[in-house]
Amino acid sequence: MRIGIVNLMHDKVATQARFAQRLQQWQPAIELTYFYPVDHYRNRPVPASVAAISQPLDLATVATMDAVIVTGAPVERLDFEAVTYYQELTRLFDFLAQRHLPTLFVCWGAMAALHHFFRD
């Protein structure tokens, strides 16, 4: 099973370690692929620590996954549209919905998905 994880958390290494530990405890042969939102780094370099452990969010690669997890981020006090990568996430949300890929939204990722799919 291949699961893509869009890791929006600020502490990416620790977040990825927790997801890996829990998911591989449940399914040892699981393959995890971590992504970061490209738009977040649009006008600045991707930190080496981020590039070393994840790859740019790419819908063609996401399409090869069996499921996707979108994590949270400590941006709950910002308007959704003020988050640098919100539009990129909405494209991802629509892509996942159109392809009926099983998706788990966590923390702010869940808030963003609810806002996108169910706002007035």
Secondary structure, DSSP 4 states (H G I P E B T S, - for coil): -EEEEE---SSHHHHHHHHHHHHHHH-TT-EEEEEE-GGGGTTSPPPHHHHTT-EE--HHHHTT-SEEEE---S-TTS-GGGSTTHHHHHHHHHHHHHHT--EEE-THHHHHHHHHHH--
